[in-house]
Every structure is written in structure tokens, then in C-alpha cells.
Amino acid sequence: MSDKTPEVKITLQPDGVVAPILNALKECSQTVLLGHKAVENLSTMPETNLENEIFFKLEFPYDAFDEQKKKYKEWLITRGFQDLVEGMKLSLIEAYRYLSVFEWFGGTSQQKKTTVEEVNKYFDELRKDSAKQQLPGLLDKVRPLGQLQYEKHILSLNRARRCLVHRNGIVTPEDVNTPENTLKIIWIRYFLFYESDDGEEELVKNHRMKKSAAVMLKIKQEEKAFQLGEKITFTYKEFYEFMTTFHHFAIDIGSKLPKIK
């Protein structure tokens, strides 16, 4: 029998931390855009064989088709938005685990003398603790990374997600986050513009510039407030801008993860 002490190699992968939110961004952008394009030019419910597969069917008084399309688009954006926040939460869980293991080893690649039982116990407890954390708590857990860009934006978007999930999107006193008793969300978007005599003019599709000028790009903050009793809804444009916010936040986390010495 060999007396050699068994070794366990643990590898920290920074890419694995941001992978959940990047995957959510990819899947949500594809799915939401596909759904919108699929119904955009429909004027009546298309024929399908799907109903033939169901023997017993529930019958409901359906809305007019235009109203069904409107609700479907809203549902797609809401579902995509919720998945984006969940993807962000998964990335924060991975960041918390990454930092915990990094600190456990003292930030070096030197060997740590321990036992297999202790390693298994440590990782079991870390998995359980990280999995039960909510998004605000996870942000506190990754505080060693320093001040994260757009943290306030992510928290406001998560507040909207909670309202959508737990209150069907109807704003209640539990959701408000301003002295005016509104639920205000903030996010960022790209702003393509040029300087005219009237100040900054945004370049949008089919825009005609008033004069020859340098075209510039910057990050611009947007905000939207919902009153008590109001239902939260988002446009496709806003949803796409939310993705920009999540992407910038994820890249900031990835860039601040400590490296093994």
C-alpha cells in the first residue's frame, strides 16, 4: 500500500463566473426576438396540428387576435427579463463561490494541507449558503471586488422582477423605492449622437443630419417610474437596453475577479 498523500487539484475559472449571465443574454435575445418576429405580421391565428394532439381541451373566451398578440409580446419580454435577472443571480453565486475558494487558499497556488472530508464539507456548505442567497445579499458577498459598475441599476431591475413574479407586475407599497412612492428602475443604453447648434442630437434610423459633424458614442442612463397600482410593462427597445446593462455589469465583475498568484 502506498503512503503517498492523495492530492486534489482545484481550478478557478473566471470565465465560469460570467458564463450564466452571458448564456442568458444569448438565449433571451434570440427567443424574445424570434417570438416578436413570428407574430409581427400575423393577422389571424395560424393553422396548426398542435391542437390535434390534445383530446380533452379547455375552452376559454379568447381575446381578439390583436389583443392576444399584444399580450404575447408583453409576456415574452417579461419572461425574458425575469430570465436575465436569474442569469445575473447565478453569475453572482459563482462569483461568491470563486471569492470564497480564493480566500480559503489565501490567493495563492500553494498546496493546502487538509483532508478529503474537510474539502467536501467546505464545498457542501458553500454550495448551500450561496444557493439560498438573494440578489442583494449576493452583492454584499462579493463586496471584496470593490464598487461594481451599475450595481444600483441591477438592484432596481431586480426590484421590478420581484414585483412581476410575486405581484403579477402590479406595483404595491412593498415595491416602491422613491420618496414619491413610485417604483423607479434605471438602466443604461448606447447613445449615438452628434453635436448640432441645438446640442446633442441622437442618430436613429432614417435620421438626417443637419450638418456635417463628428459622430460620437456614449453610455446614457435611462429611467422609468411606475405608480402605485400601475402594471409594469416594458417595450422591446427597453428590454434590449436592459441586456446592455446586464452585459456591462457582468464584464465588470469578470474584470475584477482576483487572479491566483
Secondary structure, 3 states (H helix, E strand, C coil): CCCCCCCCCCCCCHHHHHHHHHHHHHHHHHHHHHHHHHHHCCCCCCCCCHHHHCCCCCCCCCCCHHHHHHHHHHHHHHHHHHHHHHHHHHHHHHHHHHHHHHHHCCCCCCCCCCCHHHHHHHHHHHHHHHHCCCHHHHHHHCHHHCCCCCHHHHHHHHHHHHHHHHHCCECCCCCCCCCCCEEEEEEEEEEEEEEECCEEEECCCCCCCCCCCCEEEEEEEEEEEEECCCECCCCHHHHHHHHHHHHHHHHHHHHHCCCCC
